[in-house]
Amino acid sequence: MNRTLPVIIFAFSTTIVIAQKNKTVIKGRLVDILQKQQLDNATISLINAKDSSLIGFTRTDAEGRFVIVGVNAG
């Protein structure tokens, strides 16, 4: 697992979509490129870079997909 973590970080892609009232929806899919498998039931956390506070979190579904909704833009 320790060897795959850096690979996982580079392997998952996110898509940011601007929603109404300056809220953002973050969507993506988490994939282990060494095993060529999606990562199901993994925790995705969005952390504020300034103070390390938790902005949002979710878990991936059976296909490695995730969505974090209601995040302030910027």
PDB file of N, CA, C and O in Angstrom:
ATOM      1  N   MET A   1       0.823  -1.199   0.000  1.00  0.00           N
ATOM      2  CA  MET A   1       0.000   0.000   0.000  1.00  0.00           C
ATOM      3  C   MET A   1       0.862   1.255   0.000  1.00  0.00           C
ATOM      4  O   MET A   1       0.519   2.236  -0.660  1.00  0.00           O
ATOM      5  N   ASN A   2       1.978   1.241   0.731  1.00  0.00           N
ATOM      6  CA  ASN A   2       2.832   2.436   0.802  1.00  0.00           C
ATOM      7  C   ASN A   2       3.408   2.809  -0.554  1.00  0.00           C
ATOM      8  O   ASN A   2       3.578   3.991  -0.853  1.00  0.00           O
ATOM      9  N   ARG A   3       3.709   1.807  -1.380  1.00  0.00           N
ATOM     10  CA  ARG A   3       4.259   2.097  -2.703  1.00  0.00           C
ATOM     11  C   ARG A   3       3.206   2.632  -3.653  1.00  0.00           C
ATOM     12  O   ARG A   3       3.524   3.399  -4.561  1.00  0.00           O
ATOM     13  N   THR A   4       1.964   2.240  -3.459  1.00  0.00           N
ATOM     14  CA  THR A   4       0.936   2.657  -4.402  1.00  0.00           C
ATOM     15  C   THR A   4       0.360   4.026  -4.095  1.00  0.00           C
ATOM     16  O   THR A   4      -0.267   4.628  -4.966  1.00  0.00           O
ATOM     17  N   LEU A   5       0.549   4.539  -2.887  1.00  0.00           N
ATOM     18  CA  LEU A   5      -0.034   5.833  -2.530  1.00  0.00           C
ATOM     19  C   LEU A   5       0.407   6.957  -3.458  1.00  0.00           C
ATOM     20  O   LEU A   5      -0.455   7.688  -3.946  1.00  0.00           O
ATOM     21  N   PRO A   6       1.698   7.140  -3.733  1.00  0.00           N
ATOM     22  CA  PRO A   6       2.070   8.206  -4.676  1.00  0.00           C
ATOM     23  C   PRO A   6       1.472   7.989  -6.064  1.00  0.00           C
ATOM     24  O   PRO A   6       1.113   8.951  -6.743  1.00  0.00           O
ATOM     25  N   VAL A   7       1.367   6.750  -6.480  1.00  0.00           N
ATOM     26  CA  VAL A   7       0.804   6.448  -7.785  1.00  0.00           C
ATOM     27  C   VAL A   7      -0.679   6.786  -7.800  1.00  0.00           C
ATOM     28  O   VAL A   7      -1.194   7.320  -8.782  1.00  0.00           O
ATOM     29  N   ILE A   8      -1.357   6.473  -6.709  1.00  0.00           N
ATOM     30  CA  ILE A   8      -2.783   6.757  -6.609  1.00  0.00           C
ATOM     31  C   ILE A   8      -3.034   8.255  -6.714  1.00  0.00           C
ATOM     32  O   ILE A   8      -3.969   8.685  -7.390  1.00  0.00           O
ATOM     33  N   ILE A   9      -2.210   9.043  -6.053  1.00  0.00           N
ATOM     34  CA  ILE A   9      -2.391  10.492  -6.071  1.00  0.00           C
ATOM     35  C   ILE A   9      -2.311  11.016  -7.500  1.00  0.00           C
ATOM     36  O   ILE A   9      -3.092  11.886  -7.885  1.00  0.00           O
ATOM     37  N   PHE A  10      -1.386  10.503  -8.278  1.00  0.00           N
ATOM     38  CA  PHE A  10      -1.263  10.940  -9.658  1.00  0.00           C
ATOM     39  C   PHE A  10      -2.324  10.309 -10.549  1.00  0.00           C
ATOM     40  O   PHE A  10      -2.674  10.873 -11.586  1.00  0.00           O
ATOM     41  N   ALA A  11      -2.832   9.165 -10.164  1.00  0.00           N
ATOM     42  CA  ALA A  11      -3.743   8.427 -11.026  1.00  0.00           C
ATOM     43  C   ALA A  11      -5.165   8.937 -10.988  1.00  0.00           C
ATOM     44  O   ALA A  11      -5.892   8.794 -11.971  1.00  0.00           O
ATOM     45  N   PHE A  12      -5.588   9.533  -9.873  1.00  0.00           N
ATOM     46  CA  PHE A  12      -6.991   9.935  -9.830  1.00  0.00           C
ATOM     47  C   PHE A  12      -7.147  11.306 -10.448  1.00  0.00           C
ATOM     48  O   PHE A  12      -6.368  12.228 -10.206  1.00  0.00           O
ATOM     49  N   SER A  13      -8.174  11.398 -11.247  1.00  0.00           N
ATOM     50  CA  SER A  13      -8.430  12.662 -11.918  1.00  0.00           C
ATOM     51  C   SER A  13      -9.699  13.269 -11.358  1.00  0.00           C
ATOM     52  O   SER A  13     -10.646  12.563 -11.011  1.00  0.00           O
ATOM     53  N   THR A  14      -9.705  14.577 -11.277  1.00  0.00           N
ATOM     54  CA  THR A  14     -10.887  15.260 -10.771  1.00  0.00           C
ATOM     55  C   THR A  14     -11.405  16.236 -11.806  1.00  0.00           C
ATOM     56  O   THR A  14     -10.663  16.739 -12.650  1.00  0.00           O
ATOM     57  N   THR A  15     -12.660  16.479 -11.717  1.00  0.00           N
ATOM     58  CA  THR A  15     -13.314  17.451 -12.571  1.00  0.00           C
ATOM     59  C   THR A  15     -14.031  18.429 -11.670  1.00  0.00           C
ATOM     60  O   THR A  15     -14.783  18.016 -10.787  1.00  0.00           O
ATOM     61  N   ILE A  16     -13.817  19.706 -11.871  1.00  0.00           N
ATOM     62  CA  ILE A  16     -14.474  20.722 -11.067  1.00  0.00           C
ATOM     63  C   ILE A  16     -15.518  21.423 -11.930  1.00  0.00           C
ATOM     64  O   ILE A  16     -15.222  21.906 -13.023  1.00  0.00           O
ATOM     65  N   VAL A  17     -16.725  21.466 -11.424  1.00  0.00           N
ATOM     66  CA  VAL A  17     -17.838  22.079 -12.140  1.00  0.00           C
ATOM     67  C   VAL A  17     -18.415  23.181 -11.266  1.00  0.00           C
ATOM     68  O   VAL A  17     -18.734  22.948 -10.100  1.00  0.00           O
ATOM     69  N   ILE A  18     -18.549  24.377 -11.822  1.00  0.00           N
ATOM     70  CA  ILE A  18     -19.131  25.483 -11.067  1.00  0.00           C
ATOM     71  C   ILE A  18     -20.642  25.301 -11.024  1.00  0.00           C
ATOM     72  O   ILE A  18     -21.282  25.126 -12.062  1.00  0.00           O
ATOM     73  N   ALA A  19     -21.210  25.342  -9.826  1.00  0.00           N
ATOM     74  CA  ALA A  19     -22.651  25.174  -9.635  1.00  0.00           C
ATOM     75  C   ALA A  19     -23.256  26.516  -9.248  1.00  0.00           C
ATOM     76  O   ALA A  19     -22.565  27.535  -9.235  1.00  0.00           O
ATOM     77  N   GLN A  20     -24.542  26.513  -8.933  1.00  0.00           N
ATOM     78  CA  GLN A  20     -25.212  27.758  -8.589  1.00  0.00           C
ATOM     79  C   GLN A  20     -24.721  28.316  -7.256  1.00  0.00           C
ATOM     80  O   GLN A  20     -24.244  27.581  -6.392  1.00  0.00           O
ATOM     81  N   LYS A  21     -24.850  29.635  -7.113  1.00  0.00           N
ATOM     82  CA  LYS A  21     -24.467  30.382  -5.908  1.00  0.00           C
ATOM     83  C   LYS A  21     -22.991  30.205  -5.530  1.00  0.00           C
ATOM     84  O   LYS A  21     -22.660  30.091  -4.350  1.00  0.00           O
ATOM     85  N   ASN A  22     -22.118  30.182  -6.523  1.00  0.00           N
ATOM     86  CA  ASN A  22     -20.674  30.085  -6.314  1.00  0.00           C
ATOM     87  C   ASN A  22     -20.252  28.861  -5.512  1.00  0.00           C
ATOM     88  O   ASN A  22     -19.221  28.882  -4.840  1.00  0.00           O
ATOM     89  N   LYS A  23     -21.030  27.817  -5.580  1.00  0.00           N
ATOM     90  CA  LYS A  23     -20.659  26.544  -4.964  1.00  0.00           C
ATOM     91  C   LYS A  23     -20.033  25.670  -6.047  1.00  0.00           C
ATOM     92  O   LYS A  23     -20.356  25.801  -7.228  1.00  0.00           O
ATOM     93  N   THR A  24     -19.156  24.801  -5.643  1.00  0.00           N
ATOM     94  CA  THR A  24     -18.444  23.944  -6.581  1.00  0.00           C
ATOM     95  C   THR A  24     -18.761  22.489  -6.301  1.00  0.00           C
ATOM     96  O   THR A  24     -18.938  22.091  -5.149  1.00  0.00           O
ATOM     97  N   VAL A  25     -18.830  21.704  -7.349  1.00  0.00           N
ATOM     98  CA  VAL A  25     -18.979  20.262  -7.250  1.00  0.00           C
ATOM     99  C   VAL A  25     -17.676  19.653  -7.747  1.00  0.00           C
ATOM    100  O   VAL A  25     -17.228  19.963  -8.851  1.00  0.00           O
ATOM    101  N   ILE A  26     -17.073  18.803  -6.957  1.00  0.00           N
ATOM    102  CA  ILE A  26     -15.832  18.130  -7.345  1.00  0.00           C
ATOM    103  C   ILE A  26     -16.159  16.665  -7.590  1.00  0.00           C
ATOM    104  O   ILE A  26     -16.658  15.968  -6.706  1.00  0.00           O
ATOM    105  N   LYS A  27     -15.871  16.209  -8.806  1.00  0.00           N
ATOM    106  CA  LYS A  27     -16.127  14.829  -9.191  1.00  0.00           C
ATOM    107  C   LYS A  27     -14.823  14.201  -9.637  1.00  0.00           C
ATOM    108  O   LYS A  27     -13.939  14.889 -10.148  1.00  0.00           O
ATOM    109  N   GLY A  28     -14.702  12.920  -9.451  1.00  0.00           N
ATOM    110  CA  GLY A  28     -13.504  12.240  -9.923  1.00  0.00           C
ATOM    111  C   GLY A  28     -13.628  10.739  -9.831  1.00  0.00           C
ATOM    112  O   GLY A  28     -14.663  10.205  -9.433  1.00  0.00           O
ATOM    113  N   ARG A  29     -12.566  10.074 -10.203  1.00  0.00           N
ATOM    114  CA  ARG A  29     -12.492   8.623 -10.136  1.00  0.00           C
ATOM    115  C   ARG A  29     -11.112   8.246  -9.643  1.00  0.00           C
ATOM    116  O   ARG A  29     -10.107   8.723 -10.171  1.00  0.00           O
ATOM    117  N   LEU A  30     -11.056   7.394  -8.634  1.00  0.00           N
ATOM    118  CA  LEU A  30      -9.793   6.978  -8.027  1.00  0.00           C
ATOM    119  C   LEU A  30      -9.395   5.624  -8.588  1.00  0.00           C
ATOM    120  O   LEU A  30     -10.150   4.656  -8.501  1.00  0.00           O
ATOM    121  N   VAL A  31      -8.180   5.565  -9.174  1.00  0.00           N
ATOM    122  CA  VAL A  31      -7.726   4.351  -9.854  1.00  0.00           C
ATOM    123  C   VAL A  31      -6.298   4.038  -9.426  1.00  0.00           C
ATOM    124  O   VAL A  31      -5.454   4.931  -9.357  1.00  0.00           O
ATOM    125  N   ASP A  32      -6.034   2.771  -9.141  1.00  0.00           N
ATOM    126  CA  ASP A  32      -4.682   2.288  -8.884  1.00  0.00           C
ATOM    127  C   ASP A  32      -4.118   1.840 -10.228  1.00  0.00           C
ATOM    128  O   ASP A  32      -4.546   0.822 -10.773  1.00  0.00           O
ATOM    129  N   ILE A  33      -3.163   2.593 -10.761  1.00  0.00           N
ATOM    130  CA  ILE A  33      -2.680   2.282 -12.106  1.00  0.00           C
ATOM    131  C   ILE A  33      -1.749   1.063 -12.125  1.00  0.00           C
ATOM    132  O   ILE A  33      -1.577   0.443 -13.174  1.00  0.00           O
ATOM    133  N   LEU A  34      -1.151   0.714 -10.991  1.00  0.00           N
ATOM    134  CA  LEU A  34      -0.308  -0.482 -10.958  1.00  0.00           C
ATOM    135  C   LEU A  34      -1.152  -1.747 -11.043  1.00  0.00           C
ATOM    136  O   LEU A  34      -0.807  -2.685 -11.761  1.00  0.00           O
ATOM    137  N   GLN A  35      -2.250  -1.765 -10.312  1.00  0.00           N
ATOM    138  CA  GLN A  35      -3.138  -2.927 -10.323  1.00  0.00           C
ATOM    139  C   GLN A  35      -4.185  -2.839 -11.433  1.00  0.00           C
ATOM    140  O   GLN A  35      -4.893  -3.807 -11.709  1.00  0.00           O
ATOM    141  N   LYS A  36      -4.275  -1.658 -12.069  1.00  0.00           N
ATOM    142  CA  LYS A  36      -5.270  -1.403 -13.115  1.00  0.00           C
ATOM    143  C   LYS A  36      -6.685  -1.682 -12.615  1.00  0.00           C
ATOM    144  O   LYS A  36      -7.482  -2.342 -13.283  1.00  0.00           O
ATOM    145  N   GLN A  37      -6.976  -1.157 -11.411  1.00  0.00           N
ATOM    146  CA  GLN A  37      -8.285  -1.348 -10.804  1.00  0.00           C
ATOM    147  C   GLN A  37      -8.758  -0.042 -10.193  1.00  0.00           C
ATOM    148  O   GLN A  37      -7.959   0.766  -9.719  1.00  0.00           O
ATOM    149  N   GLN A  38     -10.078   0.151 -10.213  1.00  0.00           N
ATOM    150  CA  GLN A  38     -10.650   1.277  -9.496  1.00  0.00           C
ATOM    151  C   GLN A  38     -10.606   0.953  -8.005  1.00  0.00           C
ATOM    152  O   GLN A  38     -10.639  -0.213  -7.613  1.00  0.00           O
ATOM    153  N   LEU A  39     -10.531   1.987  -7.187  1.00  0.00           N
ATOM    154  CA  LEU A  39     -10.465   1.806  -5.740  1.00  0.00           C
ATOM    155  C   LEU A  39     -11.826   2.103  -5.147  1.00  0.00           C
ATOM    156  O   LEU A  39     -12.258   3.255  -5.103  1.00  0.00           O
ATOM    157  N   ASP A  40     -12.493   1.069  -4.695  1.00  0.00           N
ATOM    158  CA  ASP A  40     -13.813   1.244  -4.106  1.00  0.00           C
ATOM    159  C   ASP A  40     -13.692   1.457  -2.600  1.00  0.00           C
ATOM    160  O   ASP A  40     -12.771   0.950  -1.958  1.00  0.00           O
ATOM    161  N   ASN A  41     -14.626   2.207  -2.055  1.00  0.00           N
ATOM    162  CA  ASN A  41     -14.743   2.438  -0.627  1.00  0.00           C
ATOM    163  C   ASN A  41     -13.534   3.176  -0.027  1.00  0.00           C
ATOM    164  O   ASN A  41     -13.243   3.023   1.159  1.00  0.00           O
ATOM    165  N   ALA A  42     -12.842   3.965  -0.835  1.00  0.00           N
ATOM    166  CA  ALA A  42     -11.719   4.768  -0.349  1.00  0.00           C
ATOM    167  C   ALA A  42     -12.243   6.124   0.124  1.00  0.00           C
ATOM    168  O   ALA A  42     -13.235   6.624  -0.405  1.00  0.00           O
ATOM    169  N   THR A  43     -11.589   6.714   1.106  1.00  0.00           N
ATOM    170  CA  THR A  43     -12.000   8.014   1.630  1.00  0.00           C
ATOM    171  C   THR A  43     -11.304   9.125   0.855  1.00  0.00           C
ATOM    172  O   THR A  43     -10.089   9.090   0.658  1.00  0.00           O
ATOM    173  N   ILE A  44     -12.077  10.104   0.421  1.00  0.00           N
ATOM    174  CA  ILE A  44     -11.571  11.284  -0.269  1.00  0.00           C
ATOM    175  C   ILE A  44     -11.797  12.472   0.660  1.00  0.00           C
ATOM    176  O   ILE A  44     -12.927  12.720   1.080  1.00  0.00           O
ATOM    177  N   SER A  45     -10.749  13.200   0.982  1.00  0.00           N
ATOM    178  CA  SER A  45     -10.860  14.364   1.873  1.00  0.00           C
ATOM    179  C   SER A  45     -10.375  15.605   1.148  1.00  0.00           C
ATOM    180  O   SER A  45      -9.374  15.568   0.432  1.00  0.00           O
ATOM    181  N   LEU A  46     -11.092  16.708   1.337  1.00  0.00           N
ATOM    182  CA  LEU A  46     -10.705  18.002   0.792  1.00  0.00           C
ATOM    183  C   LEU A  46     -10.285  18.867   1.966  1.00  0.00           C
ATOM    184  O   LEU A  46     -11.095  19.183   2.838  1.00  0.00           O
ATOM    185  N   ILE A  47      -9.006  19.250   1.986  1.00  0.00           N
ATOM    186  CA  ILE A  47      -8.406  19.959   3.116  1.00  0.00           C
ATOM    187  C   ILE A  47      -8.025  21.379   2.703  1.00  0.00           C
ATOM    188  O   ILE A  47      -7.498  21.588   1.611  1.00  0.00           O
ATOM    189  N   ASN A  48      -8.293  22.358   3.577  1.00  0.00           N
ATOM    190  CA  ASN A  48      -7.895  23.733   3.348  1.00  0.00           C
ATOM    191  C   ASN A  48      -6.374  23.835   3.498  1.00  0.00           C
ATOM    192  O   ASN A  48      -5.827  23.467   4.537  1.00  0.00           O
ATOM    193  N   ALA A  49      -5.699  24.332   2.469  1.00  0.00           N
ATOM    194  CA  ALA A  49      -4.240  24.419   2.479  1.00  0.00           C
ATOM    195  C   ALA A  49      -3.719  25.417   3.510  1.00  0.00           C
ATOM    196  O   ALA A  49      -2.599  25.263   3.998  1.00  0.00           O
ATOM    197  N   LYS A  50      -4.505  26.433   3.847  1.00  0.00           N
ATOM    198  CA  LYS A  50      -4.048  27.458   4.782  1.00  0.00           C
ATOM    199  C   LYS A  50      -3.974  26.977   6.219  1.00  0.00           C
ATOM    200  O   LYS A  50      -3.010  27.265   6.928  1.00  0.00           O
ATOM    201  N   ASP A  51      -5.007  26.234   6.653  1.00  0.00           N
ATOM    202  CA  ASP A  51      -5.039  25.853   8.065  1.00  0.00           C
ATOM    203  C   ASP A  51      -5.321  24.368   8.304  1.00  0.00           C
ATOM    204  O   ASP A  51      -5.550  23.957   9.441  1.00  0.00           O
ATOM    205  N   SER A  52      -5.306  23.575   7.256  1.00  0.00           N
ATOM    206  CA  SER A  52      -5.524  22.127   7.325  1.00  0.00           C
ATOM    207  C   SER A  52      -6.895  21.731   7.867  1.00  0.00           C
ATOM    208  O   SER A  52      -7.064  20.615   8.359  1.00  0.00           O
ATOM    209  N   SER A  53      -7.868  22.626   7.782  1.00  0.00           N
ATOM    210  CA  SER A  53      -9.220  22.283   8.226  1.00  0.00           C
ATOM    211  C   SER A  53      -9.916  21.459   7.139  1.00  0.00           C
ATOM    212  O   SER A  53      -9.630  21.602   5.950  1.00  0.00           O
ATOM    213  N   LEU A  54     -10.815  20.613   7.567  1.00  0.00           N
ATOM    214  CA  LEU A  54     -11.555  19.760   6.650  1.00  0.00           C
ATOM    215  C   LEU A  54     -12.662  20.557   5.980  1.00  0.00           C
ATOM    216  O   LEU A  54     -13.508  21.147   6.652  1.00  0.00           O
ATOM    217  N   ILE A  55     -12.651  20.572   4.660  1.00  0.00           N
ATOM    218  CA  ILE A  55     -13.670  21.283   3.893  1.00  0.00           C
ATOM    219  C   ILE A  55     -14.796  20.332   3.520  1.00  0.00           C
ATOM    220  O   ILE A  55     -15.969  20.695   3.608  1.00  0.00           O
ATOM    221  N   GLY A  56     -14.458  19.140   3.111  1.00  0.00           N
ATOM    222  CA  GLY A  56     -15.450  18.150   2.725  1.00  0.00           C
ATOM    223  C   GLY A  56     -14.809  16.786   2.599  1.00  0.00           C
ATOM    224  O   GLY A  56     -13.590  16.660   2.484  1.00  0.00           O
ATOM    225  N   PHE A  57     -15.655  15.763   2.622  1.00  0.00           N
ATOM    226  CA  PHE A  57     -15.145  14.409   2.441  1.00  0.00           C
ATOM    227  C   PHE A  57     -16.253  13.518   1.902  1.00  0.00           C
ATOM    228  O   PHE A  57     -17.437  13.839   1.997  1.00  0.00           O
ATOM    229  N   THR A  58     -15.843  12.397   1.339  1.00  0.00           N
ATOM    230  CA  THR A  58     -16.770  11.394   0.827  1.00  0.00           C
ATOM    231  C   THR A  58     -16.010  10.091   0.670  1.00  0.00           C
ATOM    232  O   THR A  58     -14.813  10.026   0.948  1.00  0.00           O
ATOM    233  N   ARG A  59     -16.702   9.055   0.224  1.00  0.00           N
ATOM    234  CA  ARG A  59     -16.075   7.772  -0.081  1.00  0.00           C
ATOM    235  C   ARG A  59     -16.388   7.408  -1.526  1.00  0.00           C
ATOM    236  O   ARG A  59     -17.420   7.797  -2.072  1.00  0.00           O
ATOM    237  N   THR A  60     -15.481   6.660  -2.128  1.00  0.00           N
ATOM    238  CA  THR A  60     -15.696   6.239  -3.505  1.00  0.00           C
ATOM    239  C   THR A  60     -16.729   5.120  -3.559  1.00  0.00           C
ATOM    240  O   THR A  60     -16.895   4.360  -2.604  1.00  0.00           O
ATOM    241  N   ASP A  61     -17.421   5.032  -4.694  1.00  0.00           N
ATOM    242  CA  ASP A  61     -18.393   3.955  -4.875  1.00  0.00           C
ATOM    243  C   ASP A  61     -17.680   2.705  -5.393  1.00  0.00           C
ATOM    244  O   ASP A  61     -16.451   2.652  -5.415  1.00  0.00           O
ATOM    245  N   ALA A  62     -18.442   1.719  -5.800  1.00  0.00           N
ATOM    246  CA  ALA A  62     -17.875   0.444  -6.255  1.00  0.00           C
ATOM    247  C   ALA A  62     -17.015   0.590  -7.508  1.00  0.00           C
ATOM    248  O   ALA A  62     -16.189  -0.278  -7.792  1.00  0.00           O
ATOM    249  N   GLU A  63     -17.198   1.679  -8.263  1.00  0.00           N
ATOM    250  CA  GLU A  63     -16.414   1.916  -9.474  1.00  0.00           C
ATOM    251  C   GLU A  63     -15.325   2.968  -9.278  1.00  0.00           C
ATOM    252  O   GLU A  63     -14.717   3.421 -10.248  1.00  0.00           O
ATOM    253  N   GLY A  64     -15.078   3.356  -8.027  1.00  0.00           N
ATOM    254  CA  GLY A  64     -14.028   4.321  -7.725  1.00  0.00           C
ATOM    255  C   GLY A  64     -14.422   5.769  -7.923  1.00  0.00           C
ATOM    256  O   GLY A  64     -13.574   6.653  -7.803  1.00  0.00           O
ATOM    257  N   ARG A  65     -15.691   6.039  -8.225  1.00  0.00           N
ATOM    258  CA  ARG A  65     -16.151   7.411  -8.461  1.00  0.00           C
ATOM    259  C   ARG A  65     -16.503   8.095  -7.149  1.00  0.00           C
ATOM    260  O   ARG A  65     -16.920   7.456  -6.182  1.00  0.00           O
ATOM    261  N   PHE A  66     -16.323   9.419  -7.141  1.00  0.00           N
ATOM    262  CA  PHE A  66     -16.698  10.206  -5.964  1.00  0.00           C
ATOM    263  C   PHE A  66     -17.220  11.572  -6.387  1.00  0.00           C
ATOM    264  O   PHE A  66     -16.932  12.057  -7.481  1.00  0.00           O
ATOM    265  N   VAL A  67     -17.994  12.178  -5.492  1.00  0.00           N
ATOM    266  CA  VAL A  67     -18.514  13.533  -5.702  1.00  0.00           C
ATOM    267  C   VAL A  67     -18.503  14.223  -4.354  1.00  0.00           C
ATOM    268  O   VAL A  67     -18.980  13.668  -3.364  1.00  0.00           O
ATOM    269  N   ILE A  68     -17.955  15.446  -4.308  1.00  0.00           N
ATOM    270  CA  ILE A  68     -18.039  16.308  -3.130  1.00  0.00           C
ATOM    271  C   ILE A  68     -18.822  17.542  -3.578  1.00  0.00           C
ATOM    272  O   ILE A  68     -18.406  18.240  -4.503  1.00  0.00           O
ATOM    273  N   VAL A  69     -19.949  17.811  -2.926  1.00  0.00           N
ATOM    274  CA  VAL A  69     -20.829  18.921  -3.336  1.00  0.00           C
ATOM    275  C   VAL A  69     -20.833  20.019  -2.295  1.00  0.00           C
ATOM    276  O   VAL A  69     -20.508  19.795  -1.129  1.00  0.00           O
ATOM    277  N   GLY A  70     -21.214  21.229  -2.743  1.00  0.00           N
ATOM    278  CA  GLY A  70     -21.404  22.343  -1.823  1.00  0.00           C
ATOM    279  C   GLY A  70     -20.127  22.999  -1.340  1.00  0.00           C
ATOM    280  O   GLY A  70     -20.119  23.623  -0.279  1.00  0.00           O
ATOM    281  N   VAL A  71     -19.066  22.873  -2.083  1.00  0.00           N
ATOM    282  CA  VAL A  71     -17.782  23.478  -1.703  1.00  0.00           C
ATOM    283  C   VAL A  71     -17.764  24.917  -2.220  1.00  0.00           C
ATOM    284  O   VAL A  71     -18.126  25.167  -3.369  1.00  0.00           O
ATOM    285  N   ASN A  72     -17.349  25.851  -1.389  1.00  0.00           N
ATOM    286  CA  ASN A  72     -17.219  27.241  -1.850  1.00  0.00           C
ATOM    287  C   ASN A  72     -16.162  27.348  -2.922  1.00  0.00           C
ATOM    288  O   ASN A  72     -15.082  26.773  -2.790  1.00  0.00           O
ATOM    289  N   ALA A  73     -16.457  28.074  -3.980  1.00  0.00           N
ATOM    290  CA  ALA A  73     -15.500  28.248  -5.077  1.00  0.00           C
ATOM    291  C   ALA A  73     -14.288  29.020  -4.594  1.00  0.00           C
ATOM    292  O   ALA A  73     -14.396  29.936  -3.779  1.00  0.00           O
ATOM    293  N   GLY A  74     -13.130  28.631  -5.115  1.00  0.00           N
ATOM    294  CA  GLY A  74     -11.902  29.338  -4.774  1.00  0.00           C
ATOM    295  C   GLY A  74     -11.166  28.606  -3.774  1.00  0.00           C
ATOM    296  O   GLY A  74     -10.095  29.042  -3.352  1.00  0.00           O
TER     297      GLY A  74
END
